[in-house]
Amino acid sequence: MRKGFTLVELSIVLVIIGLLIGGVLKGKAMIDNTKLKRVKTDIDGIVAATYGYQDKYGYLPGDDPQDRSTELGATGCSGGNGNGAIQGAVESACAWQEMIGAGFISGDAAQHTENLVAKTSPYGGNYLFRFGTRGDRNGNYIYVENIPSDKVKSLDDKYDDGKNTTGDVQSNIVYTASPANAQMYWFAF
């Protein structure tokens, strides 16, 4: 008598394997969606903190011409130029330090460099303040480092115009390119 598996047993095993694979793929999709939602939530929080600081002190954080280093514990932030642009390494780092010191976001206001004080995205890069021209826009924006280009496209499709060089959400990589790490520029304020 030959021993082996019956067709019923084999089909049960295949169904179980299919369910496991489906569960893993669904779990990955849920993780991806959660990361995308966190990027949007983080940016909304940064924008709210920026406007909160501006409402309280009359200037954008980092660009505030008042020396608030003692008041806010923002070591090295002796005042920006008050021109409405968060420009350069000092103003960009001080934007974070001043918002932390004012209690709008958590962190250590005594950190001196932007990479140490800036918030980190779920993709491992930092959220950074920048000013300049990108595509069809000029002004202050949140620069997000090392975010997969297909994720930037998803955010751009959902919250903007879906084009990498126009609108509020832009990227340094054409979205039709194979997914690669990109830089995202979100003109949020």
N, C-alpha and C positions, 0 to 999 in steps of 0.2 A: 504494500500500500504506500503510495506516495504522499508525503506530507507537504503542505504548502498553504498558501492563503487562498481563501475563497474570494470571489468577485465582490461579495458584500463587505468582507473585511478590508479589501483593498480600497473600495469606494469610501468606506468610513475613514480610513487613514487619509485619503486624498481630500475629503471634506474638511477634516481637522487641519491639515496643512494649509488649505485654502483660507480657512478662518483665521489661522495664525498670521499668514501673510497679509490678509486684509486688515487685521487689527494693527499690525506693525505699520502698514502704509497709512492707515487712518490716524494713528498716533503721531506719525511724522507730520502729517498735514495739520493736526491740531497744534503741534509745537510751532510750526512755521507761522500759523495764523496768530498764535499768542505773541510771538516775537514781533510780527508786523503791528499788532495792536499796541504793544508796549512802545514801539518807536513813536507812534502817533501820540500816545498818552504822555510820553516823556517830552516830546516837542510842545504839546499843549501846556504841560507844567512849566517848562522853561519860559514859554511866552507869557504865561500868567505871572510868573515870578518877575520877569523883566518889566511888565506893565505895572505890577505892584510896586516895584522899586521906583519906577518913574512917577507913579502917582504920589508916593510918599516923599520923594526927594526932588522931583521936578526935572530929573535928567535920566537918561538911560544909564544902567549900571556900567561901570568902566569908563564911561564918557563924562561922568559927574565931575565938574571942575573943583568941587569942594574936597578938601583933604579929610577923608573919613577913616583914615587908617587907625586912629586911636578909638574913635567912637564905635567902629564896626569890627575892630580887630583884624582889619584887612591889611596886613603888613606889606609895605611897599606900594600901597595905593595912595599916592599923594594928590591925586586928582587928574582927571582927563582934561580934554580941551573944550568940552561942552558943545561940539559942533553937530551932535545928533548921529554921529557914526562911531560904532565900536570898531576902531582901527588899531592895528598893530598888536604886538605881543603883550605889551603892558596893559592896554585897555581891555584886551580879550581876557587876560588872566584876572584882572581886577573886576571885571563884570561878574565872574563867578564868586570871587572873594567878597565883594560887596553884597551880593544877593544872599550869600551864606551868613555874613555878619549881620545883615538886617533881618534874618530869620525867615526869608522867603523859600529857601531850600536848605537841605541838610549838607553837612560837610565841614571841613576844617578851613576857616577863613585865613589862617596863617600860612597856608601853602603858597609858594611863590611862583610856581610855573603853571601854565594853563593845563598841561597834560596831567598834573597831579591833582588839580582842583576840579577839573571838568567831569561831568557825569559820563558814564560809559554806556554805550548802546548794547542791546542784547546780542549784537554781532561782533562785539569786542572792540570796536573803534570808539572814539570819543565824540561827544557833541561839543562843537567849538563855535565861538562867535566870530563872524567874519563880516567884512564890508567890501563891496566891489561890484563889478559887472560880471554877470553870467548870462549867457544867451541874451534874452530880450529884457532883462531886469537889472536894475542897479540899486544897491542899498544894503542894509543890514540883513544877514541871513544866518541860519544855523547850518553849519557844515558838519556832516556826519561822515566819519572816516570808515573805510573798509566795510561797506554794506554790499551784499550781492546785488548785481545789476537787475536781476529778475525781481528782487524784492523792492528796489527803487521803482521799477516799472509798475509793480502792483500798487504801491502807495500813490504814484503819479496818476495811475488810472482811476483810483478810488477818490482821491482828494483834489485832483487838478485836471489838466488837459491831456495827459498821457503822452506828451512829447518831451524829450529829454532836454531841449534847449529853449523852451518857452514856459511861461507861467510861474507859479509859486514853487513848484517842486521840479528840480532839474537834476541832471547827472552829467558827469564827464564822459560817460560811455553811451553809445547808441544802444537802445534797448533791444534791437534785433540781433546784436552780437551774442555769442554764446555767453552764458552767465559767468561773470568774473567779478572780482572785488571792484567796487565803484566808489566814487565820492558822491554824496547827495548834498544838494544845496536847497534849503527850504527857506524861502523868503516869507517869514512869518510875522515880521514887524518892521 
